[in-house]
Amino acid sequence: MFQYSNPIVLLDGSHNFLADLDVEVVMKTKADRDCGSVAAAAISAKVARDSLMVELAKIYPGYGFEENKGYASQKHIEAIQAMGPSPEHRKSWLTKILADDLLLF
């Protein structure tokens, strides 16, 4: 029987967010295109995230989370500009799409 000596995790992308774990990590951009397991994990994660965004829309109405699922649609950006970011918005994401003065909220 084949035995694995050490676990290896294949991450889609170029950032190792598992650096604190004692496991070998291989990062590969477009791994979801090239590896069926990574593709399946990506689909599962997206379905879970979309469901979470629908629930967050009930807590933070007005941002359109139930429609945009947190992506930077024009309506979503306009909602942030009008209402400021919610506690769920990542500041790192906001700096990419909004003026610096919005980050004062």
Kinemage of the C-alpha trace (Angstrom):
@kinemage 1
@onewidth
@group {chain A} dominant
@subgroup {mainchain}
@vectorlist {calphas} color= white
{ca met a 1} P 0.000 0.000 0.000
{ca phe a 2} L 1.216 3.511 -0.838
{ca gln a 3} L 1.801 5.747 2.179
{ca tyr a 4} L 2.180 9.498 2.139
{ca ser a 5} L 5.266 10.661 3.983
{ca asn a 6} L 4.252 14.303 4.361
{ca pro a 7} L 1.044 16.077 3.436
{ca ile a 8} L 1.223 18.620 0.627
{ca val a 9} L -1.347 21.340 0.071
{ca leu a 10} L -1.828 22.817 -3.398
{ca leu a 11} L -3.035 26.421 -3.226
{ca asp a 12} L -4.528 28.301 -6.142
{ca gly a 13} L -2.690 31.603 -6.393
{ca ser a 14} L 0.570 33.131 -5.271
{ca his a 15} L -0.072 33.831 -1.570
{ca asn a 16} L 0.610 31.204 1.089
{ca phe a 17} L -2.045 31.870 3.709
{ca leu a 18} L -1.105 28.572 5.407
{ca ala a 19} L 2.448 29.629 6.264
{ca asp a 20} L 1.857 29.083 9.992
{ca leu a 21} L 0.998 25.412 9.513
{ca asp a 22} L 3.512 22.597 9.571
{ca val a 23} L 2.694 21.383 6.074
{ca glu a 24} L 4.371 21.674 2.701
{ca val a 25} L 2.531 24.181 0.534
{ca val a 26} L 2.774 24.441 -3.232
{ca met a 27} L 1.301 27.610 -4.720
{ca lys a 28} L 0.233 27.569 -8.357
{ca thr a 29} L -1.564 30.314 -10.193
{ca lys a 30} L -4.529 28.868 -12.109
{ca ala a 31} L -4.433 25.633 -10.086
{ca asp a 32} L -8.229 25.543 -10.310
{ca arg a 33} L -7.850 25.236 -14.082
{ca asp a 34} L -5.233 22.484 -13.921
{ca cys a 35} L -6.272 20.354 -10.931
{ca gly a 36} L -9.704 18.791 -10.485
{ca ser a 37} L -9.470 18.754 -6.691
{ca val a 38} L -8.622 22.446 -6.552
{ca ala a 39} L -11.427 23.227 -9.019
{ca ala a 40} L -13.922 21.308 -6.869
{ca ala a 41} L -12.724 23.112 -3.735
{ca ala a 42} L -13.052 26.470 -5.507
{ca ile a 43} L -16.634 25.718 -6.527
{ca ser a 44} L -17.508 24.582 -3.015
{ca ala a 45} L -15.956 27.712 -1.507
{ca lys a 46} L -17.820 29.979 -3.938
{ca val a 47} L -21.174 28.356 -3.170
{ca ala a 48} L -20.534 28.743 0.579
{ca arg a 49} L -19.402 32.359 0.157
{ca asp a 50} L -22.413 33.253 -1.993
{ca ser a 51} L -24.700 31.823 0.689
{ca leu a 52} L -22.906 33.852 3.363
{ca met a 53} L -23.302 37.012 1.282
{ca val a 54} L -27.076 36.458 1.040
{ca glu a 55} L -27.182 36.229 4.854
{ca leu a 56} L -25.008 39.349 5.234
{ca ala a 57} L -27.451 41.224 2.985
{ca lys a 58} L -30.074 40.776 5.710
{ca ile a 59} L -27.747 42.237 8.351
{ca tyr a 60} L -26.374 45.032 6.152
{ca pro a 61} L -29.131 46.025 3.714
{ca gly a 62} L -28.387 48.502 1.001
{ca tyr a 63} L -25.097 47.095 -0.281
{ca gly a 64} L -26.729 44.579 -2.604
{ca phe a 65} L -24.744 41.630 -1.234
{ca glu a 66} L -27.551 39.277 -2.254
{ca glu a 67} L -26.931 40.286 -5.877
{ca asn a 68} L -23.266 41.253 -6.142
{ca lys a 69} L -21.985 38.660 -3.626
{ca gly a 70} L -19.416 41.236 -2.536
{ca tyr a 71} L -17.878 41.851 -5.937
{ca ala a 72} L -17.188 45.410 -7.068
{ca ser a 73} L -20.267 46.046 -9.169
{ca gln a 74} L -21.075 49.664 -9.921
{ca lys a 75} L -24.107 49.567 -7.586
{ca his a 76} L -21.986 48.078 -4.800
{ca ile a 77} L -19.357 50.799 -5.153
{ca glu a 78} L -22.061 53.476 -5.187
{ca ala a 79} L -23.600 51.998 -2.016
{ca ile a 80} L -20.250 52.124 -0.221
{ca gln a 81} L -19.744 55.711 -1.351
{ca ala a 82} L -23.218 56.653 -0.071
{ca met a 83} L -23.266 54.666 3.201
{ca gly a 84} L -19.598 54.026 3.934
{ca pro a 85} L -18.219 50.515 4.297
{ca ser a 86} L -19.886 47.948 6.510
{ca pro a 87} L -17.861 46.205 9.230
{ca glu a 88} L -17.605 43.254 6.824
{ca his a 89} L -15.808 45.196 4.096
{ca arg a 90} L -12.054 44.547 3.937
{ca lys a 91} L -10.033 47.747 4.090
{ca ser a 92} L -7.467 46.244 1.695
{ca trp a 93} L -10.223 45.734 -0.875
{ca leu a 94} L -11.557 49.258 -0.398
{ca thr a 95} L -8.188 50.885 -1.068
{ca lys a 96} L -8.211 49.336 -4.526
{ca ile a 97} L -11.554 50.754 -5.605
{ca leu a 98} L -12.258 53.868 -3.535
{ca ala a 99} L -10.636 57.184 -2.699
{ca asp a 100} L -8.497 57.360 0.448
{ca asp a 101} L -10.927 59.710 2.201
{ca leu a 102} L -13.593 56.989 2.259
{ca leu a 103} L -11.389 54.915 4.554
{ca leu a 104} L -12.064 57.376 7.373
{ca phe a 105} L -15.446 55.707 8.033
